[in-house]
Amino acid sequence: MEDTLRRLGAALPEGLEHFARDLRRNVHSTIGAVARRAELVTREEFEVQSAVLNRTRARLEALEARVAALEASGSSHAPAARTSGEPSSS
């Protein structure tokens, strides 16, 4: 984008350098405003959230494995899970 603006400014007749600078400034400002409204995040923010997601996913997988191991061990003293359609025994 910056390169395109520079080439556009270079193609303008002499004496219009201030116009090219203003155009570049306005384009940058407009792109910044659009990015803020679109709720874009920086690469750093994306990387942080990606790391949080990866850690959460790993913890979930570990918990799922523990639950599966407990279920496989046939632990009879663990209460059976009720589905929402089953009547309560209380």
C-alpha positions as CSV (number, residue, x, y, z in Angstrom):
1,M,0.0,0.0,0.0
2,E,2.8,2.4,1.0
3,D,4.6,1.6,-2.2
4,T,1.5,2.4,-4.3
5,L,1.1,5.7,-2.6
6,R,4.7,6.6,-3.2
7,R,4.4,5.8,-6.9
8,L,1.3,7.8,-7.1
9,G,3.0,10.8,-5.4
10,A,6.0,10.4,-7.8
11,A,3.7,10.5,-10.8
12,L,2.1,13.8,-9.8
13,P,3.4,17.0,-11.4
14,E,5.9,19.1,-9.6
15,G,4.4,21.5,-7.0
16,L,1.9,18.9,-5.9
17,E,4.1,17.3,-3.3
18,H,2.0,18.7,-0.5
19,F,-1.0,17.0,-2.1
20,A,0.8,13.7,-2.1
21,R,1.8,14.0,1.5
22,D,-1.8,14.9,2.5
23,L,-3.1,12.0,0.4
24,R,-0.7,9.6,2.1
25,R,-1.7,10.9,5.5
26,N,-5.4,10.7,4.8
27,V,-5.2,7.2,3.4
28,H,-3.2,6.0,6.5
29,S,-5.8,7.7,8.8
30,T,-8.7,6.1,6.9
31,I,-7.1,2.6,6.9
32,G,-6.5,3.0,10.6
33,A,-10.1,4.0,11.3
34,V,-11.4,1.1,9.3
35,A,-9.1,-1.3,11.1
36,R,-10.3,-0.1,14.5
37,R,-14.0,-0.4,13.5
38,A,-13.3,-3.9,12.2
39,E,-11.9,-4.8,15.6
40,L,-8.7,-6.1,14.1
41,V,-6.0,-7.2,16.6
42,T,-2.3,-6.9,16.4
43,R,-0.1,-10.0,15.6
44,E,1.1,-9.9,19.2
45,E,-2.4,-10.0,20.6
46,F,-3.3,-12.8,18.2
47,E,-0.2,-14.8,19.3
48,V,-1.1,-14.4,23.0
49,Q,-4.7,-15.5,22.5
50,S,-3.5,-18.4,20.4
51,A,-1.2,-19.6,23.2
52,V,-4.0,-19.3,25.7
53,L,-6.2,-21.4,23.4
54,N,-3.5,-24.0,23.0
55,R,-3.0,-24.3,26.7
56,T,-6.7,-24.6,27.3
57,R,-7.1,-27.2,24.6
58,A,-4.2,-29.3,26.2
59,R,-5.9,-29.1,29.6
60,L,-9.2,-30.1,28.2
61,E,-7.6,-33.1,26.5
62,A,-5.9,-34.1,29.7
63,L,-9.2,-33.9,31.6
64,E,-11.0,-35.9,29.0
65,A,-8.4,-38.6,29.2
66,R,-8.8,-38.7,33.1
67,V,-12.5,-39.0,32.8
68,A,-12.2,-41.8,30.2
69,A,-9.7,-43.6,32.5
70,L,-12.1,-43.3,35.5
71,E,-15.0,-44.5,33.4
72,A,-13.0,-47.4,32.1
73,S,-11.9,-48.4,35.6
74,G,-15.6,-49.2,36.3
75,S,-15.6,-47.2,39.5
76,S,-18.8,-48.4,41.1
77,H,-18.8,-45.8,43.8
78,A,-18.9,-42.9,41.3
79,P,-22.4,-41.7,40.8
80,A,-23.8,-42.3,37.3
81,A,-24.5,-39.2,35.2
82,R,-28.2,-38.4,34.7
83,T,-29.6,-37.1,31.5
84,S,-31.9,-34.2,31.7
85,G,-34.9,-36.4,30.7
86,E,-34.5,-38.9,33.7
87,P,-36.6,-38.3,36.7
88,S,-34.8,-37.4,39.9
89,S,-34.7,-40.1,42.6
90,S,-35.0,-37.6,45.4
